[in-house]
């Protein structure tokens, strides 16, 4: 029962993370996104971290919690153009990470 609740919460959180990406990428900032290397790097790292989380859940191994903000360029967090998107991405990822770690531990 606990695992099924966690899986549902993970699904909802993953949907929010994906929606944040879709809304941003298909908005007015799409061309600015393609020109910002910091955003491209952030998404590359996000994909890597999501793959590691999925692997940990599949293998039921624990990963240490990491603050994704540490892997994001500071200028993105201070940019008036990308700061909200960046903070939303970090918040969704860290929520997802906490749930996945709990599920991997066998809750």
PyMOL commands that set and color helices and strands:
alter all, ss='L'
color gray80, all
select helices_A, chain A and resi 2-25+30-35+37-59+68-71+74-78+83-104
alter helices_A, ss='H'
color red, helices_A
deselect
rebuild
show_as cartoon
